[in-house]
């Protein structure tokens, strides 16, 4: 449960991110720039830095069997929907990588039209999973553009392609190995 100060901090971050989107990122797109390839002008990285405070407050909700057995410091925190895809949804869903999407429709109500809307989209899309270093490498090699996109909003597509099976972590004890199976590489995990 968040308190008033947490809500104020979240809104402060969202305001900073939204101001950056409006003053720098969207004008970059209007001038012919892109978000998903060379020509991004470093905007996704800068926006990720701004949004890191929002990302840090979200618990890891999924894990693999191998990762949960490791000490916490050896686990890799992986974003099920890659962070760059979240940024694209916040800024302009039409910027989604055409190599891994069948269309340009929003997957979570984007683009953000206000700082409050930015928070809604971000909270809807953010899901984190503990994986091993080897699993992380496999996920990043799962297919063209999959390390920074989620085909048509399916963040679990990379996991299925890389044969990485995730389980939901018990919310009461995310540091222990109590988890419930939520899917397999052949079915949607969500």
C-alpha positions in Angstrom: 0.0 0.0 0.0 1.4 3.3 -1.1 1.3 6.4 1.1 0.7 10.0 0.1 4.5 10.7 -0.2 4.9 7.7 -2.5 2.1 9.0 -4.7 3.6 12.5 -4.8 7.0 11.0 -5.7 5.5 8.8 -8.5 3.6 11.8 -9.9 6.8 13.9 -9.8 8.6 11.2 -11.8 5.7 10.9 -14.2 5.6 14.7 -14.7 9.4 14.8 -15.4 9.0 11.9 -17.9 5.9 13.4 -19.6 7.6 16.8 -19.9 10.6 15.1 -21.5 8.4 13.2 -23.9 6.5 16.4 -24.9 9.5 18.7 -25.1 12.1 16.4 -26.7 10.9 12.9 -27.8 7.8 13.7 -29.7 9.5 16.6 -31.6 12.3 14.2 -32.4 9.7 11.9 -34.0 8.0 14.7 -35.9 11.3 15.6 -37.4 11.7 12.0 -38.7 13.5 10.3 -35.8 12.6 6.8 -34.6 12.6 5.0 -31.2 13.2 1.4 -32.2 16.4 1.6 -34.3 19.4 3.8 -35.1 18.2 7.3 -35.1 16.6 7.2 -31.7 18.8 10.0 -30.6 19.4 8.3 -27.2 15.9 9.3 -26.1 14.8 5.8 -25.0 17.9 5.6 -22.7 17.3 9.0 -21.2 13.6 8.2 -20.6 14.5 4.9 -19.0 16.8 6.8 -16.6 13.9 9.1 -15.7 11.5 6.2 -15.2 13.9 4.1 -13.2 12.3 5.3 -9.9 9.0 3.9 -11.0 10.6 0.7 -12.1 12.4 0.2 -8.8 9.2 0.2 -6.8 7.6 -2.7 -8.7 8.3 -6.1 -7.1 9.6 -9.1 -9.1 6.5 -11.2 -9.6 7.9 -14.1 -11.7 10.9 -16.4 -11.6 12.4 -19.4 -13.3 13.3 -22.5 -11.3 17.0 -22.0 -11.8 16.9 -18.3 -10.8 15.0 -18.8 -7.6 17.7 -21.2 -6.4 20.4 -18.6 -6.8 21.3 -16.0 -4.2 19.4 -12.8 -5.0 22.6 -10.9 -6.0 23.2 -13.5 -8.7 19.8 -13.3 -10.3 19.1 -11.1 -13.3 15.9 -8.9 -13.1 14.4 -9.2 -16.6 11.4 -7.1 -17.9 8.9 -9.4 -19.4 7.8 -6.6 -21.7 11.1 -5.0 -22.6 11.5 -1.6 -21.1 12.1 -0.1 -24.6 8.6 -1.4 -25.7 7.1 0.2 -22.6 8.7 3.5 -23.6 7.4 3.1 -27.1 3.9 2.6 -25.8 4.2 5.7 -23.6 5.5 7.9 -26.4 3.9 6.6 -29.6 2.8 3.0 -30.2 3.1 3.5 -34.0 6.9 3.4 -33.3 6.7 -0.4 -32.5 9.3 -2.4 -34.4 7.6 -3.7 -37.6 9.8 -6.8 -37.6 7.9 -8.2 -34.6 4.5 -6.6 -34.7 1.6 -7.2 -37.0 0.2 -3.7 -36.5 0.7 -0.4 -34.8 -2.2 -0.4 -32.4 -1.6 0.5 -28.8 -1.1 -2.6 -26.5 -1.8 -0.8 -23.2 -3.7 2.4 -24.0 -0.8 4.5 -25.3 0.4 7.1 -26.0 0.4 8.8 -22.7 -1.7 12.0 -22.7 -0.8 13.2 -19.2 1.5 12.3 -16.3 -1.4 10.4 -14.7 -2.1 8.4 -17.9 1.7 7.7 -18.2 1.5 6.1 -14.7 -1.5 4.0 -15.7 0.2 2.7 -18.8 3.5 2.0 -17.0 1.8 0.2 -14.1 -0.2 -1.9 -16.6 2.8 -3.0 -18.6 5.6 -3.5 -16.0 6.3 -7.1 -15.1 9.6 -8.4 -13.9 11.0 -11.9 -13.8 14.2 -13.3 -12.1 16.3 -15.3 -14.6 19.8 -16.6 -14.7 22.5 -15.0 -16.7 22.3 -17.8 -19.3 18.5 -17.5 -19.5 18.9 -13.7 -20.0 21.3 -14.3 -22.9 18.9 -16.8 -24.4 16.0 -14.3 -24.1 18.0 -11.6 -25.8 18.8 -14.0 -28.7 15.3 -15.3 -29.0 14.5 -13.5 -32.3 14.9 -10.4 -34.4 14.1 -7.4 -32.2 12.7 -9.4 -29.3 15.2 -8.1 -26.8 13.5 -4.7 -27.1 10.0 -5.5 -28.2 7.0 -7.6 -27.3 5.2 -8.9 -30.4 1.7 -7.4 -30.4 2.1 -6.9 -26.6 3.0 -10.5 -25.8 6.0 -10.2 -23.5 6.0 -14.0 -23.0 6.8 -14.7 -26.7 10.5 -14.4 -26.0 10.2 -16.8 -23.1 8.5 -19.4 -25.3 10.9 -18.9 -28.1 13.9 -19.3 -25.8 12.3 -22.2 -23.9 12.5 -20.2 -20.6 9.7 -21.2 -18.2 8.6 -18.7 -15.6 6.5 -19.2 -12.5 4.6 -16.7 -10.3 6.5 -15.9 -7.1 4.5 -15.9 -3.9 3.9 -12.2 -3.2 4.4 -12.7 0.5 8.0 -14.0 0.2 9.7 -13.2 -3.1 13.1 -14.3 -1.8 12.1 -17.9 -1.2 11.5 -20.7 -3.7 7.7 -20.9 -3.1 6.2 -20.4 -6.6 3.2 -21.6 -8.6 3.4 -22.7 -12.2 1.8 -20.1 -14.5 2.6 -21.3 -18.0 5.0 -23.0 -20.3 7.1 -22.0 -23.3 4.2 -23.3 -25.5 1.4 -21.3 -23.8 1.0 -17.6 -22.9 2.3 -16.9 -19.4 0.4 -13.9 -18.0 
